Amino acid sequence: MSIETNQQYIRLLESFNDAWNRHDIDALMNCMADECVFHGVAGPDELGRTFKGRDEVRKGFTLAWETFPDASWNDGEHFVSGERGVSESTFRGTKADGSRIEARMVDVFTFRDGKIAVKNAYRKDRPAL
């Protein structure tokens, strides 16, 4: 993998992060491969809740904004090595009941053909503020 390719993937992750903060589902999905997977931060399985395929991933992504209408991902830092990447950011969001979360988080990515094939999200388990 070349330095140029790594830089292209870093730009992809920056665009992806920006799309999350704009709550722009179409821009998010434009960053995703046709065969994509999203492992959410919470859920019943070892990897949280898994969404497979474009339709399911789209639903999984929109759940974040439904749960936290003011959700934001701030102070993003992105690292890429070959076909893998990491984004670290601070997640902030308020639920409908008024409870607020602010916690550092990491997304681990697998890339395929210039797109994100897998997004695996992890967030610190911090009490509501």
C-alpha positions in Angstrom: 0.0 0.0 0.0 1.4 3.4 -1.0 1.6 6.5 1.1 -0.7 8.1 -1.6 -3.3 5.4 -1.0 -3.0 5.8 2.8 -3.6 9.6 2.3 -6.7 8.8 0.1 -8.1 6.7 2.9 -7.4 9.3 5.5 -9.3 11.8 3.3 -12.1 9.2 3.1 -12.2 9.0 6.9 -12.3 12.8 7.2 -15.2 13.0 4.8 -16.9 10.2 6.7 -16.5 12.0 10.0 -17.8 15.2 8.5 -20.9 13.4 7.1 -21.6 12.0 10.6 -21.5 15.5 12.0 -23.8 16.8 9.3 -26.2 13.9 9.9 -25.9 13.2 6.1 -26.9 9.6 5.6 -26.4 9.7 1.8 -22.8 11.1 2.2 -22.1 8.3 4.7 -23.4 5.6 2.4 -21.3 7.0 -0.5 -18.2 6.2 1.7 -19.3 2.5 2.2 -18.6 -0.4 -0.1 -21.5 -2.3 -1.7 -20.9 -5.3 0.6 -20.6 -3.5 4.0 -20.8 -4.3 7.6 -21.3 -2.0 10.7 -20.7 -3.3 14.2 -22.4 -0.8 16.6 -21.1 0.2 20.1 -23.9 -1.7 21.9 -26.0 -4.8 21.4 -26.5 -8.4 22.4 -23.5 -9.9 20.6 -19.8 -9.9 21.2 -19.4 -7.2 18.5 -22.4 -5.2 19.7 -25.2 -5.2 17.1 -24.1 -6.1 13.6 -25.7 -4.6 10.5 -24.9 -6.3 7.2 -25.5 -4.9 3.7 -26.3 -1.4 2.6 -29.9 -1.3 3.7 -29.1 -2.6 7.2 -26.0 -0.4 7.6 -28.1 2.6 6.6 -30.6 1.7 9.3 -27.9 1.2 11.9 -26.3 4.5 11.1 -29.6 6.4 11.4 -30.2 4.8 14.8 -27.4 6.9 16.2 -29.3 10.1 15.3 -32.6 8.7 16.4 -31.1 7.9 19.8 -29.0 11.1 20.0 -30.6 13.8 17.8 -27.7 16.2 18.6 -25.0 13.6 18.1 -21.5 14.9 17.2 -18.1 13.3 16.8 -15.4 15.9 17.6 -11.6 16.1 17.6 -11.2 13.4 15.0 -7.8 11.8 14.4 -7.4 9.3 11.7 -4.7 6.7 11.1 -4.3 4.3 8.1 -2.0 1.4 7.4 -2.8 -0.5 4.3 -6.3 -1.8 4.1 -7.0 -0.9 7.8 -7.8 2.4 9.5 -8.7 3.9 12.8 -10.6 7.0 13.7 -10.5 8.4 17.3 -13.0 11.1 18.4 -15.0 12.4 21.2 -18.7 11.4 20.9 -21.3 13.8 22.4 -25.0 13.3 22.4 -28.2 13.8 24.4 -31.0 11.2 24.6 -34.7 12.1 24.6 -34.8 11.7 28.4 -32.1 14.5 28.7 -29.2 12.2 29.7 -26.0 13.3 28.0 -23.0 11.2 27.0 -19.5 12.5 26.3 -16.9 9.8 25.8 -13.9 9.1 23.8 -14.4 6.5 21.1 -12.6 4.6 18.3 -13.8 3.2 15.0 -11.7 0.4 13.4 -12.2 0.2 9.6 -11.4 -2.3 6.9 -11.2 -0.8 3.4 -12.0 -2.4 0.0 -11.6 -0.9 -3.4 -11.4 2.7 -2.1 -14.4 2.4 0.2 -15.2 1.4 3.8 -16.2 -2.3 3.9 -16.3 -2.7 7.7 -16.9 -0.1 10.5 -16.4 -1.5 14.0 -17.3 1.1 16.7 -16.0 1.2 20.3 -16.9 3.8 22.9 -15.9 4.2 26.5 -18.6 3.2 28.9 -19.1 6.3 30.9 -22.1 7.3 33.1 -24.5 9.8 31.7 -23.6 13.4 32.5 
